[in-house]
């Protein structure tokens, strides 16, 4: 059930991000004044995003509560919030797949360095530092660029043939108007 809900929320987010509404949200993120100047309804867009994120967080909380069977404030510690924040930074905040990749990497990292369990936080920090310095957009952007290189977009090959009669007529009119200007 959780995987189905996650897939639906990811699909909805992907559809929002790739349409005109998503481009407006990116414009608001970059510069709200400019976005409003070109006609993006800033207040309405922020309100819709707030409601959407609150709804998805509520659904996720309900699923988590049904899994745990009870919820206490001790369940949500600071390290858990920091883990999710680092997942977003490592994966890349500008893509849909980035935080998922960041979560997979940070979940697999303790298993990969299990013999050095005492240095787990060191490896988290080292990975975060490497990603921030080498790939500021995150690992998700690297994956997106790799997919784009493997599957390049094929643009239709359309030969453009000039309309010679219209071109000669336009050039003929220009030369007569240029002769009139000279006289």
N, C-alpha and C positions, 0 to 999 in steps of 0.2 A: 504494500500500500504506500509506504514511504517513497519507494523508487518511482511508482507511478505518479505520485503527487510532485516529486522533484522533476520528473520528466515533463509534466504539464507546465509547471512554473518556468522551467528552462525554455520550453517551446514558446510560451507567452512572452517571456523576456526577449527571446531572439526575434520574434515577430515585431515586437515594439521597437527594438533597436535598429532593425534594418529598414523600417519604413520612415515616412516623413516625420512622424511623431518622434522617433528616436533621434533623427537629425536635429530636430528642435531642442530635444533634451541635451544633446551634446553642445549645441550653441548656447544654451542656458548655462551649462557647466563652464564653458570657456569664458563667456562674457554676457551676463544677463542684460546689460543695457543695450548691447548690440543686437541680441536676440529679440528684445522687445521692439527695437527700432525697425527690424525687418518683418515684424508681424507675428512673432511667436507669443502666445498668451502665457506669460511667465507664471503668474499666480495660479492659473488653472492647471498648467503643466506640473508645477510643484505640488499642488494639492492632489492631483491624480496619482503622482508617483508616491506621495506620502501614504495615500489610502491603499495603493497596490502593495507597497512594502509592508504596511501594517497588517494587511490581510494575509499575506504570505507568511509573515512572522507568527501570526496567530494560528494559522493552520499548522505550521511547523511545531509550535509550542504544544498544540493539542496532540499531535502525533508523538511528540517526545513524552508528554505526560502519560499517554496510554502505554508507552513502552516502559516507563519507569514505575507506573502505577501510583506514584505520589511525587510532588514537587515541593522542595524547600529552597530557601535562599542559598543554602550551603551547596546546592547542586551547581550553581553558576558561579564559579570562582574566577578570579582575575586572570589566571593562567589560560583558562578556556577562551576568554575574550581575546587575549593576546594571541593565542593560537590561530583563531579565525582571522584576525587582523593581518598576521604574518602570512597566512595562506593567500589572502587577497593581494598583498604586496608582491609576494613571490610569483603568484600566478599571473598577475597583471590585472589592473582594475578596469581597463578599457575594453575588455572582451568578455564574452559569455563563458567561454571554455576555460579562461585563465584561472579563476578561483577554484574550479574543479581540479585542474591540473595541480595547482598549489596545494590543495588538500590531499591529493593522492601522494604527492612528493613528500609532504611533511608527515603523512601517516606512515609511509614506507621508510622514511629516514631512520627512525629508532630501530626498526627491524634490520636495516642494513648495517648499522653501527652497534649492534647488540653487544659485542664483546667489550665495547667502550661505553657502557651504559652510564657511567659517571660523567661522561663528557657530552651528554645529549644536548644540553642547552648551548654548549660551545658549537656543536654542529649546526643547530638552528641559527645561531648568530652568524656563523661563517657562511652558511648558504644565503641568508638574508643579505649579508654584506656583498657577496659575489654577485647576486642578482641585481642589487641596487647599483653597483658600480659598472657591471658589464652589460646588463640588459635592463635598463631602467623601465622599459615597458612591461617587463615580466616574461615568464616562460611561455605564457599563452600566446603572446605576440610572436615569439619565435616559431611556435607550432603553426600559427596561422600563416606566417611567411613561408614556411616549408611547404604547407599545402598549396599555397598559391604558386610556388615554383614548380611543384610536381604536376599541378593541374592548371596550366596557364589558360587564361580566358581567350577563347577564339572569337575574334571579331569577324563579322562577315566581310568577305572580300568583294567589294562592289567597285567596278570600274566606273569612273566618272568621265563621261565623254562631254566635251564642251559643245555648246550649241553655236556652231561657227557662224550661222546667219545672224543670230542675235549679237554675237561678239563683233562681227564686222560692222553691223549697223551701229552699235554703241561706239565703236572706234571712229566710224565715219561721222557721227554726230559730234563727238568730242573734237575731232580735227576741224570741223566747220565752226564750232563755237570758239575754239582756240584762235582760228583765223579772224573771227569777228572781234575778239578781244584785242588782238594785235593791231587791227586797223583803227 
